[in-house]
Amino acid sequence: MKADQTLDCVGLYCPMPIYKTAQKIKELKPGEVLEVIADDKGIRKDMPAWCNTTGNEYLAIEEKNGEFHVFVRKK
């Protein structure tokens, strides 16, 4: 999946990946896609819940070499 911007959260643990995502998504235009890369397994549950709460669209998650690549479209 192609993203407009990428946010590296490797090495950060809950709640920092979500906190940084909330900050970074403000920089995007509506409809743009943010890729969040994290190695905290909690992001698998946390990101869909955050998207549900904020109205942003949870698109996909891909696991590669122990890292999670999560794609979110700004509302």
The 8 nearest C-alpha neighbors of each residue, nearest first, counted from 0:
[[1, 2, 70, 59, 34, 58, 61, 32],
 [0, 2, 3, 32, 34, 70, 33, 4],
 [1, 3, 32, 4, 33, 34, 0, 5],
 [2, 4, 32, 31, 33, 1, 5, 34],
 [5, 3, 33, 2, 34, 32, 6, 27],
 [6, 4, 34, 33, 35, 7, 2, 3],
 [5, 7, 35, 34, 36, 8, 4, 33],
 [8, 6, 36, 9, 35, 5, 37, 34],
 [9, 7, 37, 11, 36, 16, 10, 6],
 [10, 8, 37, 38, 11, 7, 36, 39],
 [9, 11, 8, 38, 12, 37, 39, 7],
 [12, 10, 8, 9, 15, 16, 13, 39],
 [11, 13, 15, 39, 14, 16, 10, 41],
 [14, 12, 15, 16, 11, 41, 17, 39],
 [13, 15, 17, 16, 12, 18, 11, 45],
 [14, 16, 18, 13, 17, 12, 19, 11],
 [17, 15, 19, 18, 8, 14, 20, 13],
 [18, 16, 20, 15, 19, 14, 21, 46],
 [17, 19, 15, 21, 20, 16, 14, 22],
 [18, 20, 22, 16, 21, 17, 15, 23],
 [21, 19, 17, 23, 22, 18, 24, 16],
 [20, 22, 18, 19, 24, 23, 17, 25],
 [23, 21, 19, 20, 24, 25, 18, 26],
 [24, 22, 20, 25, 26, 21, 19, 27],
 [23, 25, 26, 27, 21, 22, 20, 73],
 [24, 26, 23, 27, 22, 21, 28, 73],
 [27, 25, 24, 23, 28, 22, 4, 21],
 [28, 26, 24, 25, 31, 29, 73, 23],
 [27, 29, 31, 30, 26, 73, 25, 24],
 [30, 28, 73, 74, 31, 27, 72, 32],
 [31, 29, 73, 72, 74, 28, 32, 27],
 [30, 32, 72, 29, 28, 73, 3, 27],
 [33, 31, 72, 2, 3, 71, 73, 70],
 [34, 32, 4, 71, 2, 70, 5, 3],
 [33, 35, 70, 5, 69, 2, 6, 4],
 [34, 36, 6, 69, 68, 5, 7, 33],
 [35, 37, 68, 7, 67, 8, 6, 9],
 [38, 36, 9, 8, 67, 66, 39, 35],
 [37, 39, 66, 9, 67, 40, 65, 10],
 [38, 40, 41, 37, 12, 42, 11, 13],
 [41, 39, 42, 43, 38, 67, 37, 44],
 [42, 40, 43, 39, 44, 45, 13, 12],
 [41, 43, 45, 40, 44, 46, 39, 37],
 [42, 44, 41, 45, 40, 46, 47, 60],
 [45, 43, 42, 41, 46, 47, 48, 40],
 [44, 46, 42, 48, 47, 43, 41, 49],
 [45, 47, 49, 48, 42, 44, 50, 43],
 [48, 46, 50, 49, 45, 57, 44, 51],
 [49, 47, 51, 45, 46, 50, 52, 44],
 [48, 50, 46, 52, 51, 47, 45, 53],
 [51, 49, 55, 47, 53, 52, 48, 54],
 [50, 52, 48, 49, 54, 53, 47, 55],
 [51, 53, 49, 50, 54, 48, 55, 47],
 [54, 52, 50, 55, 51, 49, 74, 48],
 [55, 53, 51, 50, 52, 74, 56, 73],
 [56, 54, 74, 50, 73, 53, 72, 57],
 [55, 57, 72, 71, 50, 58, 54, 73],
 [56, 58, 71, 47, 50, 59, 70, 55],
 [59, 57, 70, 71, 56, 72, 60, 69],
 [60, 58, 70, 69, 57, 61, 71, 68],
 [59, 61, 69, 68, 70, 67, 62, 58],
 [60, 62, 68, 67, 63, 69, 59, 66],
 [61, 63, 67, 66, 68, 65, 64, 60],
 [62, 64, 66, 65, 67, 61, 68, 38],
 [65, 63, 66, 62, 67, 38, 61, 68],
 [64, 66, 63, 38, 62, 67, 37, 40],
 [67, 65, 38, 63, 64, 62, 37, 68],
 [66, 68, 62, 37, 36, 61, 38, 69],
 [69, 67, 36, 61, 60, 35, 62, 34],
 [68, 70, 60, 35, 34, 59, 67, 36],
 [71, 69, 34, 59, 58, 33, 60, 57],
 [70, 72, 57, 33, 32, 58, 56, 73],
 [73, 71, 32, 56, 31, 30, 55, 33],
 [72, 74, 55, 29, 30, 31, 32, 71],
 [73, 55, 29, 30, 54, 72, 56, 31]]
